Amino acid sequence: MSTRTADTVNPISRFVTAHGIEVPAVDAAQMREVDRIAMEETGPNLFQMMENAGRNLARLAIDVLGDRWQDATVLVLAGSGGNGGGGICAARHLANRNARVRLCLADPSKLQGVPAFQRTILKSTSAQEISFDRIQDEHPDLVLDALIGYGLQSAPSGHVADLIEWTTSAAARVLALDIPSGVDATSGATPGVFVSARWTLTLALPKKGLRPQVTGEVYLADIGIPAAVYQRLGVQYVSPFGRDFYVPLAFQ
């Protein structure tokens, strides 16, 4: 398996919407605290946030595929954590709309809690789950990368790394959830193999490690976190969403 050399990067601190609203970026520790406050104190809970993330990911997948979305094949690559759960949820929303959806789990035995429940729900849809050893037979029109998210601690390994490496050779375009897998959410560094996405749907707030060389076009999704949560962290936040549930962001 080949790897690509990590770049020297400068983290991004601000993004802006098409309407000129500045959106502050956070590092992994800050985002972890946002999630903690929401889940332990204010809500929404993990299931609600995951559902919102997955629904928005499914909707963006439909939008980027265009008018032929129901004729396209979407392959979801999912890890065992919350990011993977969001990907599995997106697979369900797509399957419920009669899209052609396939799911490949990096390590099914490690799925627990809410992500495992998302998989249970998915089994009642038309989505097909394929094993890792069949990935080379897949030729999807779109790949949803839900392998790691902002929790990257070191270079990807095992089947996660193998699936990331597969995306570099597959002809399909990639839509990443939150941050392309293998990219550090704080620094933007790539300690091992990483996904080069065509689009990235980042959740709640953009991450400082997002950078155009690996993210492609960046969208920000509302997952239902109240503004008071951000204010407790000292983050200057003005809702950028208006009537929309996800919005495009520009690097600033």
KASULCOR-V551967 format. One record per residue. N is the residue number from 1. BURIAL is + if it has 16 or more other C-alpha atoms within 10 Angstrom, else -. D_FIRST is the distance of its C-alpha to the first C-alpha in whole Angstrom. Layout:
n->N burial->BURIAL d_first->D_FIRST
n->N burial->BURIAL d_first->D_FIRST
This chain:
n->1 burial->- d_first->0
n->2 burial->- d_first->4
n->3 burial->- d_first->7
n->4 burial->- d_first->10
n->5 burial->- d_first->13
n->6 burial->- d_first->16
n->7 burial->- d_first->19
n->8 burial->- d_first->22
n->9 burial->- d_first->24
n->10 burial->- d_first->28
n->11 burial->+ d_first->28
n->12 burial->+ d_first->30
n->13 burial->+ d_first->33
n->14 burial->+ d_first->35
n->15 burial->+ d_first->35
n->16 burial->+ d_first->37
n->17 burial->+ d_first->38
n->18 burial->- d_first->40
n->19 burial->- d_first->43
n->20 burial->- d_first->43
n->21 burial->- d_first->42
n->22 burial->+ d_first->40
n->23 burial->+ d_first->38
n->24 burial->+ d_first->37
n->25 burial->+ d_first->33
n->26 burial->+ d_first->32
n->27 burial->+ d_first->30
n->28 burial->+ d_first->28
n->29 burial->- d_first->31
n->30 burial->+ d_first->33
n->31 burial->+ d_first->32
n->32 burial->- d_first->31
n->33 burial->- d_first->35
n->34 burial->+ d_first->36
n->35 burial->+ d_first->34
n->36 burial->+ d_first->36
n->37 burial->+ d_first->39
n->38 burial->+ d_first->39
n->39 burial->+ d_first->38
n->40 burial->- d_first->41
n->41 burial->- d_first->44
n->42 burial->- d_first->44
n->43 burial->+ d_first->42
n->44 burial->+ d_first->40
n->45 burial->+ d_first->38
n->46 burial->+ d_first->35
n->47 burial->+ d_first->35
n->48 burial->- d_first->37
n->49 burial->+ d_first->35
n->50 burial->+ d_first->32
n->51 burial->+ d_first->34
n->52 burial->+ d_first->35
n->53 burial->+ d_first->31
n->54 burial->+ d_first->30
n->55 burial->+ d_first->33
n->56 burial->+ d_first->33
n->57 burial->+ d_first->29
n->58 burial->+ d_first->30
n->59 burial->- d_first->33
n->60 burial->+ d_first->31
n->61 burial->+ d_first->29
n->62 burial->+ d_first->32
n->63 burial->- d_first->33
n->64 burial->- d_first->30
n->65 burial->+ d_first->30
n->66 burial->- d_first->34
n->67 burial->- d_first->36
n->68 burial->- d_first->34
n->69 burial->+ d_first->32
n->70 burial->+ d_first->34
n->71 burial->- d_first->32
n->72 burial->+ d_first->29
n->73 burial->+ d_first->26
n->74 burial->+ d_first->24
n->75 burial->+ d_first->21
n->76 burial->+ d_first->21
n->77 burial->+ d_first->18
n->78 burial->+ d_first->20
n->79 burial->+ d_first->19
n->80 burial->+ d_first->22
n->81 burial->+ d_first->24
n->82 burial->+ d_first->26
n->83 burial->+ d_first->24
n->84 burial->+ d_first->23
n->85 burial->+ d_first->26
n->86 burial->+ d_first->27
n->87 burial->+ d_first->25
n->88 burial->+ d_first->26
n->89 burial->+ d_first->30
n->90 burial->+ d_first->29
n->91 burial->+ d_first->28
n->92 burial->+ d_first->31
n->93 burial->+ d_first->33
n->94 burial->+ d_first->32
n->95 burial->+ d_first->32
n->96 burial->+ d_first->36
n->97 burial->- d_first->36
n->98 burial->- d_first->35
n->99 burial->+ d_first->32
n->100 burial->+ d_first->29
n->101 burial->+ d_first->27
n->102 burial->+ d_first->24
n->103 burial->+ d_first->22
n->104 burial->+ d_first->19
n->105 burial->+ d_first->19
n->106 burial->+ d_first->16
n->107 burial->- d_first->18
n->108 burial->- d_first->22
n->109 burial->- d_first->23
n->110 burial->- d_first->23
n->111 burial->+ d_first->25
n->112 burial->- d_first->29
n->113 burial->- d_first->32
n->114 burial->+ d_first->32
n->115 burial->+ d_first->28
n->116 burial->+ d_first->29
n->117 burial->- d_first->32
n->118 burial->+ d_first->31
n->119 burial->+ d_first->29
n->120 burial->- d_first->32
n->121 burial->- d_first->34
n->122 burial->+ d_first->31
n->123 burial->- d_first->32
n->124 burial->- d_first->35
n->125 burial->+ d_first->34
n->126 burial->+ d_first->33
n->127 burial->+ d_first->29
n->128 burial->- d_first->27
n->129 burial->+ d_first->24
n->130 burial->- d_first->21
n->131 burial->- d_first->19
n->132 burial->+ d_first->15
n->133 burial->- d_first->15
n->134 burial->- d_first->17
n->135 burial->- d_first->15
n->136 burial->- d_first->14
n->137 burial->- d_first->18
n->138 burial->- d_first->18
n->139 burial->- d_first->20
n->140 burial->+ d_first->21
n->141 burial->+ d_first->24
n->142 burial->+ d_first->23
n->143 burial->+ d_first->20
n->144 burial->+ d_first->21
n->145 burial->+ d_first->19
n->146 burial->+ d_first->20
n->147 burial->+ d_first->18
n->148 burial->+ d_first->19
n->149 burial->+ d_first->22
n->150 burial->+ d_first->23
n->151 burial->+ d_first->23
n->152 burial->+ d_first->19
n->153 burial->- d_first->20
n->154 burial->- d_first->17
n->155 burial->- d_first->13
n->156 burial->+ d_first->12
n->157 burial->- d_first->11
n->158 burial->- d_first->11
n->159 burial->+ d_first->11
n->160 burial->+ d_first->12
n->161 burial->+ d_first->9
n->162 burial->+ d_first->8
n->163 burial->+ d_first->11
n->164 burial->+ d_first->10
n->165 burial->+ d_first->7
n->166 burial->- d_first->9
n->167 burial->+ d_first->12
n->168 burial->+ d_first->11
n->169 burial->- d_first->11
n->170 burial->- d_first->14
n->171 burial->- d_first->18
n->172 burial->+ d_first->19
n->173 burial->+ d_first->21
n->174 burial->+ d_first->20
n->175 burial->+ d_first->22
n->176 burial->+ d_first->21
n->177 burial->+ d_first->24
n->178 burial->+ d_first->25
n->179 burial->+ d_first->22
n->180 burial->+ d_first->19
n->181 burial->+ d_first->16
n->182 burial->+ d_first->15
n->183 burial->+ d_first->18
n->184 burial->+ d_first->20
n->185 burial->+ d_first->24
n->186 burial->+ d_first->26
n->187 burial->+ d_first->24
n->188 burial->+ d_first->22
n->189 burial->+ d_first->19
n->190 burial->+ d_first->16
n->191 burial->+ d_first->14
n->192 burial->+ d_first->11
n->193 burial->+ d_first->9
n->194 burial->+ d_first->12
n->195 burial->+ d_first->14
n->196 burial->+ d_first->16
n->197 burial->+ d_first->19
n->198 burial->+ d_first->22
n->199 burial->+ d_first->24
n->200 burial->+ d_first->25
n->201 burial->+ d_first->27
n->202 burial->+ d_first->28
n->203 burial->+ d_first->30
n->204 burial->+ d_first->34
n->205 burial->+ d_first->33
n->206 burial->+ d_first->30
n->207 burial->+ d_first->28
n->208 burial->+ d_first->28
n->209 burial->+ d_first->25
n->210 burial->+ d_first->25
n->211 burial->+ d_first->25
n->212 burial->+ d_first->25
n->213 burial->- d_first->22
n->214 burial->+ d_first->20
n->215 burial->+ d_first->22
n->216 burial->+ d_first->24
n->217 burial->+ d_first->27
n->218 burial->+ d_first->28
n->219 burial->+ d_first->31
n->220 burial->+ d_first->32
n->221 burial->+ d_first->33
n->222 burial->+ d_first->36
n->223 burial->+ d_first->36
n->224 burial->+ d_first->39
n->225 burial->+ d_first->39
n->226 burial->- d_first->43
n->227 burial->- d_first->43
n->228 burial->- d_first->45
n->229 burial->+ d_first->42
n->230 burial->+ d_first->41
n->231 burial->- d_first->44
n->232 burial->- d_first->44
n->233 burial->- d_first->41
n->234 burial->- d_first->43
n->235 burial->+ d_first->41
n->236 burial->- d_first->43
n->237 burial->+ d_first->42
n->238 burial->- d_first->44
n->239 burial->- d_first->43
n->240 burial->+ d_first->41
n->241 burial->+ d_first->41
n->242 burial->- d_first->45
n->243 burial->- d_first->45
n->244 burial->- d_first->41
n->245 burial->+ d_first->38
n->246 burial->+ d_first->36
n->247 burial->+ d_first->36
n->248 burial->+ d_first->34
n->249 burial->+ d_first->33
n->250 burial->+ d_first->34
n->251 burial->- d_first->32
n->252 burial->- d_first->35
